[in-house]
């Protein structure tokens, strides 16, 4: 029951929750999940088109990050 509630919450995450996932990327935009981040959140971002099927940040994901300049990495 707890898993179902968590899945339901993550199926439509807020922009801020998505940004927390999108800022975790290497080099050309490969997204990785820090320890403790629900995998369902990553998949929800994929469903929203923020992360490609092969795990890269999409144009839509980059546009979302531009709206949160204080959350972007310094590199």
C-alpha positions as CSV (number, residue, x, y, z in Angstrom):
1,X,0.0,0.0,0.0
2,X,2.8,2.4,0.8
3,X,4.5,1.6,-2.5
4,X,1.3,2.3,-4.4
5,X,1.0,5.7,-2.7
6,X,4.6,6.5,-3.5
7,X,4.2,5.5,-7.1
8,X,1.0,7.5,-7.4
9,X,2.8,10.6,-6.0
10,X,5.8,10.2,-8.3
11,X,3.8,9.6,-11.4
12,X,3.2,13.3,-11.6
13,X,6.1,14.9,-9.7
14,X,6.4,18.7,-9.3
15,X,8.8,20.7,-11.4
16,X,11.0,21.1,-8.3
17,X,11.2,17.4,-7.8
18,X,12.2,16.9,-11.4
19,X,14.9,19.5,-11.2
20,X,16.4,17.6,-8.2
21,X,16.9,14.7,-10.6
22,X,17.9,16.7,-13.7
23,X,20.8,18.5,-12.0
24,X,22.5,15.1,-11.4
25,X,24.2,14.7,-14.7
26,X,27.7,14.0,-16.1
27,X,29.4,15.5,-19.1
28,X,27.1,15.7,-22.1
29,X,23.9,15.2,-20.1
30,X,23.7,11.6,-18.8
31,X,21.4,11.6,-15.8
32,X,22.3,9.6,-12.7
33,X,20.4,8.9,-9.6
34,X,22.1,9.7,-6.3
35,X,21.7,7.1,-3.5
36,X,18.2,7.3,-1.9
37,X,16.5,8.9,-4.9
38,X,13.4,6.9,-5.9
39,X,13.8,5.2,-9.3
40,X,10.1,6.0,-9.9
41,X,11.0,9.7,-10.0
42,X,13.5,9.1,-12.7
43,X,11.0,7.2,-14.8
44,X,8.3,9.8,-14.2
45,X,10.7,12.4,-15.6
46,X,11.2,10.2,-18.6
47,X,7.5,10.0,-19.1
48,X,7.3,13.8,-19.1
49,X,10.0,14.0,-21.7
50,X,12.6,15.5,-19.5
51,X,15.0,12.5,-19.8
52,X,15.4,10.5,-23.0
53,X,14.9,6.7,-23.2
54,X,18.7,6.3,-23.1
55,X,19.1,8.5,-19.9
56,X,20.1,11.8,-21.4
57,X,18.8,15.3,-20.5
58,X,16.4,16.4,-23.3
59,X,15.7,19.8,-24.7
60,X,12.6,20.0,-22.6
61,X,14.7,19.1,-19.5
62,X,17.2,21.8,-20.3
63,X,14.4,24.3,-20.7
64,X,13.1,23.3,-17.3
65,X,16.5,23.8,-15.7
66,X,16.7,27.3,-17.2
67,X,13.7,28.2,-15.0
68,X,15.7,27.1,-11.9
69,X,19.1,28.9,-12.2
70,X,19.9,28.5,-8.6
71,X,19.6,24.7,-8.8
72,X,22.0,24.3,-11.8
73,X,25.5,22.9,-11.1
74,X,28.4,25.4,-11.3
75,X,30.3,23.5,-14.0
